[in-house]
Amino acid sequence: MVTRPPDGTCSRAYIPPDCHKFDADGVIFYNRDLLPGYSALFRHADGDLNYCVYLIPGNPKINMDKDLGHWHNYLMKEDENISKAFVNTDKIERMKAASLRLGGERYTYGDHVIVIGDAAGMIDPMTGEGIHHAMESGKMASKFLQDAIEAGNYGEHVMAHFRDKWLAKFGNDFTWSWAICKLLYHFPILLDAATAAVARKGDAFLAKWADIMTGRVPKIHLLRPEFVIVITAELMILLWKRLTGQPFKKPSLKKD
């Protein structure tokens, strides 16, 4: 069923509490040369820090097969924002890596079988995250298989209907994500505008933004006026500052 190679790749390394001074819950970092990929730091309840790098398709300068190790180590040691979170990089565990199948596989069914979650490529092309879609597809699969058991039919033509169901649920969201990836690579200023909008509007806006980014809410909601108006306004401000040579102060999401 699944015959094509993975689309992207990601790394991760756990950092013990005595090797970092990171006190936020989580931060995502977008390096312009890595776009539409990104890196992130997430702090666990036990104090361990999860450092990861995602290589997302869309950047012709990135080699998915060879560049992950370079970016993982380079950002950890050279990036001004990420490197300052670490106290002692020598004690950090060796990088681990995993492949990413993005945007859904063409065939996720067969005779007596359906495929869900990461194995079926149900990972958001924009974020490289698939937990929500894995849980959602699992719930859908359990209901679908219950109906199949009751009908006593598990043939391929029946299993094919499961693909129709998950495509209807979040397939269009993957299409939007691919389009956004292309936009971010060509127009990285959009990220600055979105960050400025979140900083200006506060927690309520951030919560709605997070729902969209994690897949809980379809990405087409980004076209709603509450997002379009605010982000466009911030974009105009940034463009004006660029045209007039005014310094650009990076917005901070931290509270005093």
Contacts in CASP RR format, 6 or more apart in sequence:
PFRMAT RR
TARGET T0000
AUTHOR 0000-0000-0000
METHOD contacts of the structure
MODEL  1
MVTRPPDGTCSRAYIPPDCHKFDADGVIFYNRDLLPGYSALFRHADGDLN
YCVYLIPGNPKINMDKDLGHWHNYLMKEDENISKAFVNTDKIERMKAASL
RLGGERYTYGDHVIVIGDAAGMIDPMTGEGIHHAMESGKMASKFLQDAIE
AGNYGEHVMAHFRDKWLAKFGNDFTWSWAICKLLYHFPILLDAATAAVAR
KGDAFLAKWADIMTGRVPKIHLLRPEFVIVITAELMILLWKRLTGQPFKK
PSLKKD
1 105 0 8 1.000
1 107 0 8 1.000
1 108 0 8 1.000
1 109 0 8 1.000
1 110 0 8 1.000
1 113 0 8 1.000
1 115 0 8 1.000
2 101 0 8 1.000
2 105 0 8 1.000
2 107 0 8 1.000
2 115 0 8 1.000
2 119 0 8 1.000
2 120 0 8 1.000
4 105 0 8 1.000
6 64 0 8 1.000
6 99 0 8 1.000
6 100 0 8 1.000
6 101 0 8 1.000
7 57 0 8 1.000
7 64 0 8 1.000
7 100 0 8 1.000
7 101 0 8 1.000
7 102 0 8 1.000
7 103 0 8 1.000
7 125 0 8 1.000
8 54 0 8 1.000
8 55 0 8 1.000
8 56 0 8 1.000
8 57 0 8 1.000
8 64 0 8 1.000
8 99 0 8 1.000
8 100 0 8 1.000
8 102 0 8 1.000
9 54 0 8 1.000
9 55 0 8 1.000
9 64 0 8 1.000
9 65 0 8 1.000
9 68 0 8 1.000
9 97 0 8 1.000
9 98 0 8 1.000
9 99 0 8 1.000
9 100 0 8 1.000
10 52 0 8 1.000
10 53 0 8 1.000
10 54 0 8 1.000
10 55 0 8 1.000
10 68 0 8 1.000
10 97 0 8 1.000
10 98 0 8 1.000
10 100 0 8 1.000
10 128 0 8 1.000
11 52 0 8 1.000
11 53 0 8 1.000
11 68 0 8 1.000
11 69 0 8 1.000
11 71 0 8 1.000
11 72 0 8 1.000
11 95 0 8 1.000
11 96 0 8 1.000
11 97 0 8 1.000
12 50 0 8 1.000
12 51 0 8 1.000
12 52 0 8 1.000
12 95 0 8 1.000
12 96 0 8 1.000
12 97 0 8 1.000
12 98 0 8 1.000
13 50 0 8 1.000
13 51 0 8 1.000
13 52 0 8 1.000
13 72 0 8 1.000
13 76 0 8 1.000
13 92 0 8 1.000
13 93 0 8 1.000
13 94 0 8 1.000
13 95 0 8 1.000
13 96 0 8 1.000
14 48 0 8 1.000
14 49 0 8 1.000
14 50 0 8 1.000
14 51 0 8 1.000
14 92 0 8 1.000
14 93 0 8 1.000
15 48 0 8 1.000
15 49 0 8 1.000
15 50 0 8 1.000
15 51 0 8 1.000
15 86 0 8 1.000
15 92 0 8 1.000
15 93 0 8 1.000
16 48 0 8 1.000
16 91 0 8 1.000
17 46 0 8 1.000
17 47 0 8 1.000
17 48 0 8 1.000
17 49 0 8 1.000
18 87 0 8 1.000
18 88 0 8 1.000
18 91 0 8 1.000
19 49 0 8 1.000
19 86 0 8 1.000
19 87 0 8 1.000
19 88 0 8 1.000
19 89 0 8 1.000
19 91 0 8 1.000
19 92 0 8 1.000
20 49 0 8 1.000
20 85 0 8 1.000
20 86 0 8 1.000
20 87 0 8 1.000
21 85 0 8 1.000
21 86 0 8 1.000
21 87 0 8 1.000
22 41 0 8 1.000
22 43 0 8 1.000
22 49 0 8 1.000
22 85 0 8 1.000
23 43 0 8 1.000
24 41 0 8 1.000
24 43 0 8 1.000
24 254 0 8 1.000
25 42 0 8 1.000
25 43 0 8 1.000
26 40 0 8 1.000
26 41 0 8 1.000
26 42 0 8 1.000
26 43 0 8 1.000
27 40 0 8 1.000
27 41 0 8 1.000
28 38 0 8 1.000
28 39 0 8 1.000
28 40 0 8 1.000
29 38 0 8 1.000
29 39 0 8 1.000
29 40 0 8 1.000
29 41 0 8 1.000
29 75 0 8 1.000
29 79 0 8 1.000
29 81 0 8 1.000
29 82 0 8 1.000
30 37 0 8 1.000
30 38 0 8 1.000
30 184 0 8 1.000
30 188 0 8 1.000
30 191 0 8 1.000
31 38 0 8 1.000
31 39 0 8 1.000
31 75 0 8 1.000
31 79 0 8 1.000
32 188 0 8 1.000
33 61 0 8 1.000
34 53 0 8 1.000
34 55 0 8 1.000
34 59 0 8 1.000
34 62 0 8 1.000
34 71 0 8 1.000
34 75 0 8 1.000
35 59 0 8 1.000
35 184 0 8 1.000
35 185 0 8 1.000
35 188 0 8 1.000
35 191 0 8 1.000
36 56 0 8 1.000
36 57 0 8 1.000
36 58 0 8 1.000
36 59 0 8 1.000
36 126 0 8 1.000
36 180 0 8 1.000
36 181 0 8 1.000
36 182 0 8 1.000
36 184 0 8 1.000
36 185 0 8 1.000
37 54 0 8 1.000
37 55 0 8 1.000
37 56 0 8 1.000
37 59 0 8 1.000
37 62 0 8 1.000
38 53 0 8 1.000
38 54 0 8 1.000
38 56 0 8 1.000
39 51 0 8 1.000
39 52 0 8 1.000
39 53 0 8 1.000
39 54 0 8 1.000
39 71 0 8 1.000
39 75 0 8 1.000
39 79 0 8 1.000
39 82 0 8 1.000
40 50 0 8 1.000
40 51 0 8 1.000
40 52 0 8 1.000
40 53 0 8 1.000
40 54 0 8 1.000
41 49 0 8 1.000
41 50 0 8 1.000
41 51 0 8 1.000
41 82 0 8 1.000
41 85 0 8 1.000
42 49 0 8 1.000
42 50 0 8 1.000
42 52 0 8 1.000
43 49 0 8 1.000
43 50 0 8 1.000
44 50 0 8 1.000
49 85 0 8 1.000
51 76 0 8 1.000
51 82 0 8 1.000
51 92 0 8 1.000
53 68 0 8 1.000
53 69 0 8 1.000
53 71 0 8 1.000
53 72 0 8 1.000
53 75 0 8 1.000
54 100 0 8 1.000
54 127 0 8 1.000
54 128 0 8 1.000
55 62 0 8 1.000
55 64 0 8 1.000
55 67 0 8 1.000
55 68 0 8 1.000
55 71 0 8 1.000
56 100 0 8 1.000
56 102 0 8 1.000
56 125 0 8 1.000
56 126 0 8 1.000
56 128 0 8 1.000
56 181 0 8 1.000
57 64 0 8 1.000
57 102 0 8 1.000
57 125 0 8 1.000
57 181 0 8 1.000
58 181 0 8 1.000
58 182 0 8 1.000
58 185 0 8 1.000
59 185 0 8 1.000
68 95 0 8 1.000
68 97 0 8 1.000
69 95 0 8 1.000
69 97 0 8 1.000
72 95 0 8 1.000
73 95 0 8 1.000
75 82 0 8 1.000
75 83 0 8 1.000
76 82 0 8 1.000
76 83 0 8 1.000
76 86 0 8 1.000
76 89 0 8 1.000
76 92 0 8 1.000
77 83 0 8 1.000
77 89 0 8 1.000
86 92 0 8 1.000
100 118 0 8 1.000
100 123 0 8 1.000
100 128 0 8 1.000
101 118 0 8 1.000
101 119 0 8 1.000
101 120 0 8 1.000
101 121 0 8 1.000
101 123 0 8 1.000
102 121 0 8 1.000
102 123 0 8 1.000
102 124 0 8 1.000
102 125 0 8 1.000
102 128 0 8 1.000
102 174 0 8 1.000
103 121 0 8 1.000
103 122 0 8 1.000
103 123 0 8 1.000
103 124 0 8 1.000
103 125 0 8 1.000
103 171 0 8 1.000
103 174 0 8 1.000
103 177 0 8 1.000
103 178 0 8 1.000
104 120 0 8 1.000
104 121 0 8 1.000
104 122 0 8 1.000
104 123 0 8 1.000
104 171 0 8 1.000
104 174 0 8 1.000
105 115 0 8 1.000
105 120 0 8 1.000
105 121 0 8 1.000
107 163 0 8 1.000
108 114 0 8 1.000
108 115 0 8 1.000
108 116 0 8 1.000
108 120 0 8 1.000
108 162 0 8 1.000
108 163 0 8 1.000
108 166 0 8 1.000
109 115 0 8 1.000
109 156 0 8 1.000
109 159 0 8 1.000
109 160 0 8 1.000
109 162 0 8 1.000
109 163 0 8 1.000
110 155 0 8 1.000
110 156 0 8 1.000
110 159 0 8 1.000
110 160 0 8 1.000
111 154 0 8 1.000
111 155 0 8 1.000
111 156 0 8 1.000
111 159 0 8 1.000
112 154 0 8 1.000
112 155 0 8 1.000
112 159 0 8 1.000
113 159 0 8 1.000
114 141 0 8 1.000
114 144 0 8 1.000
114 145 0 8 1.000
114 159 0 8 1.000
114 162 0 8 1.000
116 122 0 8 1.000
116 134 0 8 1.000
116 137 0 8 1.000
116 138 0 8 1.000
116 140 0 8 1.000
116 141 0 8 1.000
116 166 0 8 1.000
117 123 0 8 1.000
117 130 0 8 1.000
117 133 0 8 1.000
117 134 0 8 1.000
117 137 0 8 1.000
117 138 0 8 1.000
118 130 0 8 1.000
118 134 0 8 1.000
120 137 0 8 1.000
120 166 0 8 1.000
122 130 0 8 1.000
122 133 0 8 1.000
122 134 0 8 1.000
122 137 0 8 1.000
122 166 0 8 1.000
122 170 0 8 1.000
123 129 0 8 1.000
123 130 0 8 1.000
123 133 0 8 1.000
124 130 0 8 1.000
124 133 0 8 1.000
124 173 0 8 1.000
124 174 0 8 1.000
124 177 0 8 1.000
124 215 0 8 1.000
125 174 0 8 1.000
125 177 0 8 1.000
125 178 0 8 1.000
125 181 0 8 1.000
126 177 0 8 1.000
126 178 0 8 1.000
126 180 0 8 1.000
126 181 0 8 1.000
126 213 0 8 1.000
126 219 0 8 1.000
127 177 0 8 1.000
127 213 0 8 1.000
127 214 0 8 1.000
129 214 0 8 1.000
129 215 0 8 1.000
131 214 0 8 1.000
132 214 0 8 1.000
132 215 0 8 1.000
132 216 0 8 1.000
133 170 0 8 1.000
133 215 0 8 1.000
136 166 0 8 1.000
136 169 0 8 1.000
136 170 0 8 1.000
137 166 0 8 1.000
140 162 0 8 1.000
140 165 0 8 1.000
140 166 0 8 1.000
140 169 0 8 1.000
141 162 0 8 1.000
144 161 0 8 1.000
144 162 0 8 1.000
144 165 0 8 1.000
148 154 0 8 1.000
148 158 0 8 1.000
148 159 0 8 1.000
151 158 0 8 1.000
170 215 0 8 1.000
170 218 0 8 1.000
172 218 0 8 1.000
172 220 0 8 1.000
173 215 0 8 1.000
173 218 0 8 1.000
173 219 0 8 1.000
173 220 0 8 1.000
176 218 0 8 1.000
176 219 0 8 1.000
176 220 0 8 1.000
176 222 0 8 1.000
177 219 0 8 1.000
180 219 0 8 1.000
183 190 0 8 1.000
184 190 0 8 1.000
184 191 0 8 1.000
189 235 0 8 1.000
189 238 0 8 1.000
189 239 0 8 1.000
189 242 0 8 1.000
190 231 0 8 1.000
190 235 0 8 1.000
192 234 0 8 1.000
192 238 0 8 1.000
192 248 0 8 1.000
192 250 0 8 1.000
192 251 0 8 1.000
193 231 0 8 1.000
193 232 0 8 1.000
193 234 0 8 1.000
193 235 0 8 1.000
193 238 0 8 1.000
194 209 0 8 1.000
194 231 0 8 1.000
194 234 0 8 1.000
195 250 0 8 1.000
195 251 0 8 1.000
195 253 0 8 1.000
196 234 0 8 1.000
196 237 0 8 1.000
196 238 0 8 1.000
196 251 0 8 1.000
197 205 0 8 1.000
197 227 0 8 1.000
197 230 0 8 1.000
197 231 0 8 1.000
197 233 0 8 1.000
197 234 0 8 1.000
198 205 0 8 1.000
198 206 0 8 1.000
198 209 0 8 1.000
198 251 0 8 1.000
198 253 0 8 1.000
199 251 0 8 1.000
199 252 0 8 1.000
199 253 0 8 1.000
200 230 0 8 1.000
200 234 0 8 1.000
200 251 0 8 1.000
201 230 0 8 1.000
205 226 0 8 1.000
205 230 0 8 1.000
206 253 0 8 1.000
208 217 0 8 1.000
208 221 0 8 1.000
208 226 0 8 1.000
208 227 0 8 1.000
209 227 0 8 1.000
211 217 0 8 1.000
212 218 0 8 1.000
212 219 0 8 1.000
212 221 0 8 1.000
212 222 0 8 1.000
221 227 0 8 1.000
222 228 0 8 1.000
238 248 0 8 1.000
240 246 0 8 1.000
241 247 0 8 1.000
241 248 0 8 1.000
242 248 0 8 1.000
END
